[in-house]
Amino acid sequence: MVSPPGALAKGKREAILQATLEVLRESGLSGLKMEDVARKAEVGKGTIYLYFRDKKDLLKNLVEERTWAFYREVEELVRLRAPFFMCLERILEKRLAWVAEWRGLWAAVAREAMEDPTPWLKGLHQHYLDLLEALVRSGQEEGAVRPELSPKATAAVIAALGCNPQLEVEAYLEHLLLVLRKGVAP
């Protein structure tokens, strides 16, 4: 069977990115070596440099690829126009899975990838905020979200949730949704 044009290249690039994340999880940022990434990706070390200029470029691409993959999943859920709390629950599940995948490495990797990652990270995060704001607006139209709440501020609050659960994930998600549905006031 013949692979479509570019499929092998895309497969190698994805394998390198996945291997990078795995090595980061195992060895941390200070233990990230291109030789280990190449071995785990089952490519030659030189192959990495066909796709990425250097380690910083590899790390920047890793953050972008994983972040945009997460945002695409969120965007699909927002576009479903399903009930607000059903979409919110799925988004928060995906958020918690994304956080677990990175295990606190995201910001450190971003800082390693560039001198001042703040504007770049804010730009990436703004897309997530825009998606959540659209979700909140649809929740208001549906009647599931109080109309007096600012969609922008509510989106920012939701974005801040699910970053570092201190409970088991299912219990955390269940409690978080209860708080969002019912509030904290008696």
C-alpha positions in Angstrom: 0.0 0.0 0.0 1.3 3.4 -0.9 1.1 6.2 1.6 -0.4 9.6 0.6 2.2 12.3 -0.2 3.6 13.8 3.0 2.1 11.1 5.2 5.4 9.6 6.2 6.8 13.1 6.9 3.8 14.0 9.0 4.1 10.7 10.8 7.7 11.2 11.7 7.0 14.8 12.8 4.2 13.6 15.1 6.3 10.8 16.4 9.1 13.2 17.3 6.6 15.5 19.1 5.1 12.6 21.0 8.5 11.3 21.9 9.5 14.7 23.1 6.5 14.8 25.5 7.3 11.4 26.7 10.9 12.2 27.4 9.9 15.4 29.2 7.5 13.4 31.4 10.2 10.8 32.2 13.3 13.1 32.5 12.0 16.6 33.0 13.1 19.6 31.0 16.6 19.5 32.2 16.9 15.9 31.1 15.6 16.4 27.6 18.2 15.1 25.2 17.7 15.0 21.4 19.3 11.5 21.4 16.6 10.2 23.7 13.8 11.8 21.6 15.3 10.3 18.5 15.5 6.8 20.1 11.9 7.0 21.4 10.6 8.3 18.1 12.6 5.6 16.3 14.3 8.1 14.0 17.9 9.2 13.6 18.9 12.2 15.6 19.6 14.1 12.3 15.9 13.5 11.3 14.8 15.7 14.1 16.7 18.6 12.5 14.8 18.1 9.2 11.7 19.1 11.0 12.9 21.5 13.8 15.8 24.0 13.8 16.9 23.2 17.3 15.6 22.2 20.7 13.8 25.5 21.3 12.0 25.2 17.9 11.0 21.6 18.8 9.7 22.8 22.2 7.8 25.7 20.7 6.2 23.4 18.1 5.3 20.9 20.8 3.5 23.5 22.9 1.7 24.9 19.8 0.7 21.5 18.4 -0.7 20.2 21.7 -2.4 23.4 22.6 -4.0 23.8 19.2 -5.1 20.2 19.2 -6.9 20.8 22.5 -8.4 24.1 21.2 -9.7 22.3 18.1 -11.5 19.8 20.4 -13.0 22.6 22.4 -14.1 24.4 19.3 -15.9 21.2 18.0 -17.8 21.0 21.3 -18.7 24.7 21.2 -20.0 24.4 17.7 -22.2 21.4 18.6 -24.7 23.8 20.1 -25.5 21.0 22.6 -26.8 21.9 26.1 -24.5 24.2 27.9 -23.6 22.0 30.9 -23.1 19.0 28.7 -20.6 20.9 26.6 -19.0 22.5 29.6 -18.5 19.1 31.3 -16.8 17.7 28.1 -14.6 20.7 27.8 -13.5 20.5 31.5 -12.9 16.7 31.0 -10.6 17.6 28.1 -9.0 20.4 30.0 -8.2 18.1 32.9 -6.8 15.4 30.5 -4.7 18.1 28.8 -3.4 19.3 32.2 -2.6 15.7 33.2 -0.7 15.2 29.9 1.5 18.1 30.6 1.9 17.5 34.3 3.0 21.1 35.0 5.5 21.2 32.2 3.7 23.5 29.8 4.8 26.9 31.2 8.4 25.6 31.8 8.6 24.2 28.2 7.2 27.5 26.9 9.8 29.5 28.8 12.6 27.3 27.5 11.3 27.7 23.9 11.7 31.4 23.8 13.1 34.4 25.7 9.8 36.0 26.7 6.9 33.6 26.1 4.3 35.8 27.7 2.9 37.5 24.6 2.9 34.2 22.7 1.2 32.3 25.5 -1.3 35.1 26.0 -2.1 34.9 22.3 -2.6 31.1 22.5 -4.7 31.4 25.6 -6.9 34.2 24.1 -8.2 31.7 21.6 -9.4 29.4 24.5 -11.0 32.4 26.2 -12.8 33.3 23.0 -14.2 29.8 22.6 -15.4 29.8 26.2 -17.0 33.2 25.8 -18.9 31.8 22.8 -20.0 28.9 25.0 -21.2 31.2 27.8 -23.2 33.3 25.3 -24.8 30.1 23.9 -25.6 29.1 27.5 -27.2 32.5 28.1 -29.3 32.1 24.9 -30.3 28.6 26.1 -31.2 30.0 29.6 -28.7 27.8 31.4 -26.4 30.8 32.3 -27.7 33.9 34.1 -28.0 36.8 31.6 -26.5 39.4 34.0 -23.1 37.5 33.9 -20.5 39.0 31.7 -19.6 36.3 29.1 -16.0 37.5 29.0 -15.5 37.4 32.8 -17.4 34.1 33.1 -15.2 32.6 30.4 -12.1 33.8 32.3 -13.4 32.1 35.5 -14.1 28.9 33.7 -10.6 29.0 32.0 -9.0 29.3 35.4 -10.8 26.2 36.6 -9.4 22.7 36.1 -5.8 23.8 36.1 -4.5 21.7 39.0 -7.1 19.5 40.7 -6.2 18.5 44.2 -8.8 15.7 44.2 -9.3 12.6 42.1 -10.3 13.9 38.6 -13.8 12.5 38.5 -14.6 13.8 42.0 -13.1 17.2 41.2 -15.1 17.5 37.9 -18.4 16.4 39.6 -17.9 19.0 42.4 -16.8 21.7 40.0 -19.9 21.3 37.9 -22.1 21.3 41.0 -20.6 24.6 42.1 -21.1 26.0 38.6 -24.7 24.8 38.5 -25.8 25.7 42.0 -23.3 28.3 43.2 -21.8 28.5 46.6 -24.5 30.6 48.4 -27.0 28.7 50.6 
